Amino acid sequence: VHLPELILFGKSAFAFHCWDLLWQLGGAFFLYRLVEETVSRQAAWLAVVSVAVYYLSLDNLFVGQRDGFATVTILGTLWLIRKEKSYAAILSGLSCGIAVIIRPTNEVYVAAICLILLLEKSSWPQVIRAAVFAVSAQFWLVLFMLYYVAQGWFTEFYTIVFRFNTEVYAHTQSLSTLLYPFPHYWIF
């Protein structure tokens, strides 16, 4: 995600913010197009303005979050997959694959989109379209894995991509923590 930023703008905080702004504009474009095609132009403008106001209201610590980049690629995926062109399944799969490499738990979106494609039309061309989408969504993950294996860094790749996402980033707590405040009510 950041390699084009470094090539285009160089390495600086200003470059990072410019790149983040371009991603946000891309996300606004995809959101507008999706809502306009499914609801109306007015709803699309309302959606884009609401997201822009929300994003601008966030603290600086939320700029450039991985989920923000992944969301833009998923919006692009949803916009592309709606096209009936032969290349749409490949491009949308590659787009969703970026979200997967950012956070492997985004594979859920790949599965959901494949399921929607299969439920939308029950025909062999649609099955092939769903399969092409699913396979192309794995392209970046496989490419990164092959590179890391070739360098002898597979353990590091696994730790960075999978363990971080499942054990640190998306750490779940036990159900007993839901009851945490109740033992403290004896004070009252």
Backbone as a ProteinNet text record, in pm:
[ID]
protein_1_A
[PRIMARY]
VHLPELILFGKSAFAFHCWDLLWQLGGAFFLYRLVEETVSRQAAWLAVVSVAVYYLSLDNLFVGQRDGFATVTILGTLWLIRKEKSYAAILSGLSCGIAVIIRPTNEVYVAAICLILLLEKSSWPQVIRAAVFAVSAQFWLVLFMLYYVAQGWFTEFYTIVFRFNTEVYAHTQSLSTLLYPFPHYWIF
[TERTIARY]
83	0	87.1	199.1	280.3	392.9	419.7	525.7	497	375	348.3	363.2	327.5	344.1	490.4	577.1	719.8	777.3	731.5	780.1	730.3	602.1	542.7	579.9	577.6	589.6	715.2	785.2	900.9	861	960.2	938.2	929.5	807.1	786.4	645.5	619.9	486.1	386.8	431.1	344.6	305.9	402.8	376	275	290.6	198.3	56.4	40.7	-91.7	-150.7	-66.2	-114.4	-164.6	-89.1	-128.1	-258	-269.1	-391	-510.2	-490.2	-596.9	-640.3	-544.2	-578.7	-661.3	-623.5	-700.5	-841.5	-854	-986	-1072	-1011	-1084.4	-1128.7	-1041.8	-1079.4	-1195	-1190.1	-1299.9	-1429.4	-1420.8	-1539.6	-1596.9	-1509.9	-1555.4	-1630.5	-1569.4	-1632.8	-1763.9	-1764.5	-1886.6	-1996.2	-1960.8	-2058.2	-2116.6	-2029.8	-2076.3	-2166.7	-2128.5	-2210.3	-2348	-2351.7	-2480.6	-2563.9	-2500.7	-2574.4	-2637.7	-2564.2	-2615.3	-2724.3	-2721.7	-2818	-2933.7	-2911.9	-3016.9	-3051.6	-2976.9	-3003.5	-2882.9	-2883.1	-2774.8	-2772.5	-2890.2	-2896.3	-2841.3	-2877.6	-2825.9	-2674.5	-2625.3	-2481	-2407.5	-2458.5	-2395.6	-2401.2	-2513.5	-2526.7	-2426.3	-2409.9	-2314.9	-2172.2	-2134.7	-1997.1	-1970	-2063.1	-2043.9	-2039	-2124.5	-2123.5	-1990.2	-1938.7	-1810.2	-1697.7	-1700.4	-1595.9	-1599.1	-1717.2	-1728.7	-1680.6	-1718.4	-1672.6	-1520.5	-1463	-1318.2	-1245.6	-1296.6	-1232.9	-1248.6	-1350.8	-1372.7	-1284.1	-1217.5	-1132.1	-1002.1	-943.7	-814.1	-706.4	-593.9	-482.8	-431.5	-454.8	-405.6	-479.1	-591.6	-667.4	-631.3	-544.2	-502.9	-416.8	-442.8	-359.3	-376	-489.8	-512.8	-527.7	-479.2	-484.2	-626.5	-719.7	-858.1	-915.4	-868.5	-913.5	-869.7	-745.7	-696	-771.5	-793.7	-864.7	-1009.2	-1072.7	-1210.6	-1221.1	-1125.4	-1127	-1115.4	-1027.9	-1013.3	-1138.9	-1204.8	-1328.9	-1440.3	-1447.6	-1545	-1517.5	-1389.9	-1353.6	-1392.6	-1375.2	-1414	-1563.1	-1642.3	-1787.3	-1833.8	-1767.1	-1803.7	-1766.2	-1646	-1599.9	-1679.1	-1710.7	-1774	-1914.2	-1973.9	-2107.6	-2104.5	-1989.8	-1977.2	-1987	-2050.5	-2067.4	-1953.8	-1848.1	-1734.2	-1655.8	-1584.5	-1509.1	-1393.1	-1337.2	-1223.2	-1265	-1392.7	-1438.4	-1407.1	-1424.1	-1398.1	-1250.4	-1162.9	-1019.1	-977.6	-1017	-978.2	-1037.8	-1162.4	-1222.4	-1156.4	-1117.8	-1045.3	-909.6	-838.5	-708.9	-726.7	-832.6	-860.9	-890.6	-973.5	-1005.5	-882.8	-795.8	-672.2	-581.7	-587.8	-510.9	-564.2	-696.1	-755.7	-715.9	-704.3	-665.3	-521.3	-432.5	-292.2	-275	-360.6	-356.6	-399.9	-503.7	-556	-621.7	-559.4	-611.5	-754.6	-802.3	-940.6	-1039	-991.1	-1076.1	-1111.1	-1058.1	-1099.6	-1249.5	-1306	-1450.6	-1524.4	-1472.3	-1535.4	-1526	-1415.1	-1400.7	-1508.5	-1522.8	-1623.4	-1764.7	-1792.7	-1926.3	-1957.9	-1863.2	-1885.9	-1905.7	-1827.1	-1845.9	-1985.3	-2027.1	-2160.1	-2269.5	-2255.7	-2354.2	-2356	-2239.1	-2233.7	-2304.2	-2283.8	-2345	-2495.9	-2541.3	-2684.6	-2757.2	-2683.6	-2742.3	-2795.2	-2714.8	-2753.5	-2698.6	-2781.4	-2732.4	-2706.2	-2587.7	-2546.7	-2396.9	-2351.4	-2209.7	-2121.5	-2160.4	-2076.1	-2061.7	-2165.7	-2158.4	-2069.7	-2074.4	-1986.1	-1841.1	-1814.7	-1678.9	-1637.2	-1727.5	-1698.7	-1663.2	-1738.9	-1709.8	-1574.5	-1544.6	-1416.6	-1300	-1316.1	-1210.4	-1187.8	-1296.2	-1284.3	-1208.6	-1248.8	-1186.7	-1038.2	-1002.7	-861.8	-780.6	-833.1	-757	-746.3	-838.2	-829.7	-713	-662.8	-551.1	-415.7	-415.8	-292.3	-187	-221.4	-122.5	-72.5	-161.2	-120.1	-21.5	-51.2	38.8	171.4	165.6	287.4	377.1	318.4	395.3	451.7	370.3	418.1	535.2	525.5	635.3	763	750.3	866.6	931.4	851.4	905.9	964.5	902.8	958.3	1092.1	1100.5	1224.5	1337.1	1303.1	1403.1	1434.6	1357.3	1376.6	1313.4	1216	1152.9	1009.1	972.3	831.5	783.1	866.4	826.2	793.3	875.3	848.8	719.5	698.9	576.1	454.4	460	348.8	323.5	430.5	415.7	355.9	406.8	360.8	216.2	185.3	54.3	-53.1	-26.7	-132	-136.7	-24.2	-27.1	-61	-6.2	-37.1	-186.1	-243.3	-385	-477.4	-439.1	-528.6	-502.3	-377.7	-345.8	-333	-293.1	-271.6	-379.2	-389.6	-478.7	-625.1	-663.4	-803.2	-816.9	-742.5	-744.2	-883.7	-931.5	-1061.9	-1041.2	-1129.4	-1121	-1222.2	-1202.7	-1294.6	-1430.3	-1530.3	-1665.3	-1677.6	-1589.4	-1595.8	-1570.7	-1500.8	-1476.6	-1603.6	-1705.1	-1832.4	-1896.8	-1866	-1924.1	-1833.6	-1728.1	-1628.1	-1685.1	-1775.1	-1817.7	-1904.1	-1970.2	-2065.3	-2004.3	-1884.6	-1828	-1799.3	-1789.6	-1756.7	-1880.8	-1999.3	-2120.7	-2147.1	-2075.3	-2096.2	-2066.2	-1985.4	-1951.7	-2077.4	-2168.9	-2289.4	-2391.9
-119.2	0	125	120.5	240.9	253	149.1	157.8	266.5	273.3	383.9	521	530.9	658	698.5	604.1	633.9	671.9	604.4	634.2	770.5	798.7	922.8	1046.4	1033.4	1150.9	1154.3	1042.4	1037.5	1000.6	1002.9	959.6	1082.9	1120.9	1231.5	1222.8	1293.8	1296.5	1359.4	1463	1527.3	1428.9	1350.5	1250.9	1148.1	1106.3	1008.7	1064.4	1190.3	1251.3	1271.2	1305.4	1316.9	1182.1	1077.3	942.6	900.7	927.8	894.9	971.3	1096.3	1176.2	1116.7	1072.3	1009.5	882.4	804.1	683.2	719.6	822.3	863.1	913.6	985.9	1031.4	912.3	814	691.4	620.7	613.8	552.9	628.9	762.5	845.3	820	806.6	778.2	646.1	539.5	407.8	406.7	472	478.2	551.6	664.4	741.1	656.4	591.3	511.8	396.4	328.5	216.9	263.6	369.8	417.7	477.5	549.2	608.3	499.3	391.8	284	202.1	195.2	110.6	188.3	316.3	393.4	517.4	624.2	748.7	840.5	944.1	1042.5	1118.1	1154.2	1227.3	1143.5	1016.1	926.3	909.7	908	895.2	1016.2	1136.3	1257.5	1258.7	1218.9	1214.6	1116.6	1001.5	901.4	954.1	1014.6	1064.1	1179.3	1272.1	1385.9	1335.7	1240.8	1186.4	1120.1	1040.7	974.2	1077.5	1178.6	1282.4	1358.7	1394.6	1467.4	1378.8	1252.1	1160.3	1147.8	1129.2	1113.7	1238.3	1355.3	1480.4	1504.5	1445.2	1465.5	1376.3	1279.1	1187.6	1255.2	1202.2	1248.9	1211.1	1279.9	1249.9	1108	1043.9	908.1	807.5	845.6	755.1	768.5	859.6	879	760.3	710	603.9	468	441.6	311	204.2	85	-25.2	-56.6	-50.6	-81.4	21.2	145.4	247.3	214	171	130.8	7.1	-88.5	-211.1	-180.3	-88.4	-52.6	5.2	88	146.1	36.3	-61.4	-168.4	-255.7	-273.5	-352.1	-275.4	-144.5	-64	-73.7	-67.4	-84.3	-221.6	-321.8	-458.4	-466	-410.9	-415.9	-339.5	-229.7	-152.9	-228.7	-287.4	-359.3	-488	-561.4	-693	-679.5	-561.8	-538.5	-525.4	-501.7	-487.9	-625.9	-632	-759	-785.1	-709.2	-726.1	-851	-906.2	-1028.9	-1006.5	-887.7	-859.1	-819.7	-797.7	-747.2	-843.7	-972.5	-1069.4	-1071.3	-1058.2	-1058.9	-932.1	-816	-689.4	-674.6	-715.7	-705.4	-803.5	-919.8	-1015.2	-961.1	-899.5	-839.1	-725.6	-648.7	-539.7	-594.2	-695.7	-755.3	-823.8	-874.4	-937.1	-839.6	-712.1	-610.9	-600.5	-603.8	-601	-724.8	-838.2	-962.9	-955.1	-898.8	-891.1	-789.1	-686.7	-589.9	-656.9	-738.8	-808	-937.5	-1052.7	-1180.4	-1211.7	-1152.3	-1176.3	-1118.6	-1037	-986.8	-1095.3	-1215.1	-1329.3	-1352.8	-1307.6	-1319.7	-1249.2	-1134.4	-1062.5	-1141	-1209	-1292.2	-1400.6	-1466.9	-1573.4	-1517.2	-1402.3	-1343.4	-1301.9	-1241.5	-1198.4	-1319.7	-1425.1	-1548	-1606	-1608	-1659.9	-1576.8	-1445	-1357	-1381.5	-1395.4	-1422.3	-1553.4	-1654	-1783.9	-1781.8	-1705.1	-1696.2	-1603.9	-1510.2	-1413.3	-1480	-1564.9	-1638.5	-1779.8	-1874.8	-2013.1	-2062.2	-2028.5	-2072.1	-2099.9	-2179.6	-2212	-2088.9	-1994.6	-1874.7	-1799.3	-1799.5	-1730.9	-1808.8	-1940.7	-2023	-1996.8	-1990	-1961.1	-1820.9	-1726.1	-1588.5	-1583.6	-1655.3	-1660	-1726.3	-1832.5	-1902.1	-1813.4	-1741.9	-1650.7	-1541.3	-1488.5	-1386.3	-1441.9	-1560.1	-1619.6	-1646.2	-1698.3	-1729.1	-1600.5	-1503.3	-1378.5	-1300.2	-1321	-1254.2	-1309.1	-1426.2	-1486.1	-1451.1	-1382.8	-1356.2	-1287.1	-1176.2	-1100.1	-1179.1	-1252	-1332.3	-1440.3	-1508.2	-1612.9	-1551.6	-1438.2	-1370.6	-1333.4	-1274.3	-1238	-1361.7	-1466.8	-1588.9	-1648.9	-1654.8	-1710.5	-1628.8	-1498.3	-1412.8	-1439.5	-1443.1	-1465.6	-1605.5	-1704.9	-1840.6	-1843.9	-1779	-1776	-1707.8	-1609.8	-1540.1	-1612.8	-1717.1	-1789.8	-1717.2	-1634.5	-1553.1	-1593.4	-1716.8	-1754.5	-1740	-1771.9	-1757.4	-1612.3	-1520.9	-1378.4	-1335.8	-1385	-1354	-1401.4	-1524.3	-1580.2	-1498.1	-1460.3	-1381.3	-1244.5	-1178.1	-1042.9	-1042.7	-1132.5	-1127	-1200.5	-1322.6	-1402.4	-1389.4	-1410.4	-1405.5	-1266.8	-1162.6	-1027.4	-999.5	-1039	-1011.7	-1091.5	-1213.2	-1295.9	-1286.7	-1262.8	-1262.2	-1123.2	-1025.9	-891.1	-795.2	-781.4	-681.7	-713.3	-837.4	-876.3	-966.5	-936.7	-1018.6	-1020.2	-1138.6	-1151.6	-1188.3	-1138.9	-1167.6	-1274.8	-1337.1	-1442.2	-1382.2	-1465.4	-1419	-1366.4	-1409.7	-1363.1	-1213	-1154.4	-1010.1	-929.6	-992.7	-923.6	-892.8	-975.4	-957.6	-876.6	-819.2	-749.8	-647.4	-558.1	-455	-508.4	-622.1	-668.2	-696.9	-754.7	-776.2	-644.6	-534	-405.8	-331.4	-383.5	-316.1	-328.1	-415.8	-431.3	-301.3	-213.6	-86.4	-2.8	-8.5	72.6	4.7
0	0	0	68.8	82.6	-20.1	-96	-195.9	-300.2	-357.3	-450.8	-384.9	-258.5	-185.3	-181.6	-147.7	-139	-275.5	-380.1	-515.2	-561.7	-539.6	-589.8	-508.2	-374.6	-289.4	-202.6	-191.8	-103.8	38	125.7	264.1	354	388.9	481.7	537.2	644.8	703.6	606.1	534.9	436.4	326.3	279.8	175.9	225.9	350.2	408.2	411.8	451.9	458.1	318.3	221.1	82.5	32.6	62	19.3	87.5	215	288.1	230.1	194.1	133.7	-0.6	-81.4	-209.5	-188.1	-87.1	-55.6	-11.2	71.9	118.3	3	-90	-208.5	-293.8	-306	-377.7	-310.6	-178.9	-103.6	-121.5	-122.6	-144.2	-283.5	-382.8	-519.8	-524.5	-469.8	-475.1	-396.5	-279.8	-200	-276.4	-336.9	-414.4	-526.5	-602.4	-716.1	-671.2	-562.5	-513.4	-469.1	-390.5	-338.3	-450.2	-541.7	-653.3	-740.7	-765.8	-850.6	-782.5	-649.9	-579.4	-516.6	-483	-415.7	-497	-478.9	-553.4	-542.2	-624	-622.1	-489	-437.3	-310.5	-195.3	-193.4	-89.3	-101.6	-225.1	-246.5	-191.4	-219.7	-165.8	-14.3	42.4	187.8	248.4	186.2	235.8	232.2	119.8	104.8	200.7	212.8	304.3	448.8	484.3	621.4	653.9	560.2	582.7	592.1	506.6	508.8	640.6	686.9	813.9	929.1	926.7	1031	1030	911.5	901.2	950.2	913.6	956.5	1105.8	1166.8	1310	1396.2	1334.8	1410.8	1452	1554.9	1602.3	1500.2	1503.1	1412.2	1424.5	1538.9	1557.6	1468.4	1411.2	1326	1178.9	1145.4	1006.5	964.1	845.3	789.9	854.7	914.1	976.1	868.2	899	803.4	760.5	853.1	818	720.6	729.3	633.7	492.6	476.8	345.1	295.5	385.6	347.2	307.4	377.2	345.2	205	167.8	33.1	-71.9	-49.4	-147.8	-152.7	-40.1	-40	-111.5	-91	-166.4	-316.5	-354.2	-495	-547	-463.7	-499.9	-527.4	-436.6	-453	-576.6	-606.1	-725.1	-852.1	-853.2	-972.2	-998.2	-892.4	-910.7	-968.5	-955.7	-1011.4	-1163.4	-1218.5	-1364.1	-1429	-1542.4	-1613.8	-1712.1	-1705.1	-1795.9	-1758	-1854.2	-1829.6	-1732.9	-1730.6	-1643.8	-1501.8	-1478.7	-1348.6	-1234.5	-1257.6	-1150.4	-1113.5	-1211.7	-1183.9	-1110.9	-1163	-1099.8	-960	-944.5	-811.4	-714.7	-764.4	-679.2	-636.8	-731.2	-697.1	-596.4	-612.6	-518.6	-379.1	-372.8	-242.7	-183	-270.2	-223.1	-149	-185.2	-111.3	31.2	46	180	259.4	191.4	258.4	306.7	224.8	266.2	378.9	380.8	490.4	620.1	609.5	727.1	680	707.7	657	700.1	806.8	846.3	744.3	650.8	543.7	442.2	461.7	379.5	394.2	503.6	523.6	410	365.7	255	125.3	104.7	-15.5	-14.5	99.4	110.1	92.6	153.6	143.5	0.1	-67.6	-206.1	-296.4	-275.2	-354.1	-330.2	-205.9	-173.2	-240.3	-235.8	-300.4	-451	-510.8	-654.4	-689.8	-605.8	-633.5	-609.9	-512	-484.5	-581.8	-639.1	-731.3	-858.9	-917.1	-1038.3	-1025.8	-1057.9	-1051.9	-1194.8	-1242.7	-1376.4	-1374.5	-1470.3	-1475.9	-1495.8	-1580.7	-1592.3	-1460.1	-1379.6	-1250.2	-1152.7	-1158.3	-1074.9	-1113.5	-1243	-1291.2	-1247.8	-1256.7	-1213.1	-1064.8	-983.1	-838.8	-812.9	-887.7	-870.1	-913.3	-1023.9	-1070.2	-967.2	-912.6	-808.4	-687.9	-639.9	-520.7	-541.7	-658.7	-686.7	-700.1	-772.6	-790.2	-659.6	-567.2	-436.2	-353.6	-389.7	-315.7	-376.6	-490.2	-563.8	-477.9	-412.6	-335.6	-215.8	-150.3	-35.1	-77.4	-187	-237.3	-282.4	-350.3	-396.1	-277.7	-175.3	-56.4	11.8	22.9	87.3	10.5	-121.5	-201.6	-185.9	-184.6	-165.5	-29.3	75.1	208.7	224.1	163.1	166.8	93.8	-22.9	-100.3	-23.1	60.2	140.1	270.8	301	427.3	545.4	517.6	622	648.8	622	636.6	780.2	876.7	1017	1048.9	999	1020.3	950.6	828.2	754.7	832.9	880.8	957.6	1083.9	1152.7	1274.8	1245.6	1143.3	1111.2	1062.5	970.9	905.9	984.6	1024.7	1086	1238	1304.5	1450.5	1501.5	1440.9	1485.9	1471.7	1357.9	1333.6	1423.7	1457.8	1538.3	1688.1	1727.7	1870.3	1930.7	1853.1	1906	1857.9	1726.7	1667.7	1694.5	1675.4	1694.7	1816.8	1918.9	2039.2	2100.5	2126.3	2190.4	2335.8	2417.8	2559.9	2594.1	2709.1	2750.4	2785.5	2785.8	2817.1	2959.7	3047.5	3186.8	3197.2	3100.7	3106.6	3082.2	3023.7	3006.8	3141.9	3239.3	3372.9	3464.8	3411.1	3491.7	3589.4	3549.9	3645.6	3759.6	3742.5	3843.6	3981.1	3991.2	4124.5	4199.4	4128.5	4191.4	4241.4	4214.3	4255.1	4406.1	4474	4618.1	4692.3	4630.1	4694.4	4712.4	4615.4	4621.1	4707.1
[MASK]
++++++++++++++++++++++++++++++++++++++++++++++++++++++++++++++++++++++++++++++++++++++++++++++++++++++++++++++++++++++++++++++++++++++++++++++++++++++++++++++++++++++++++++++++++++++++++++

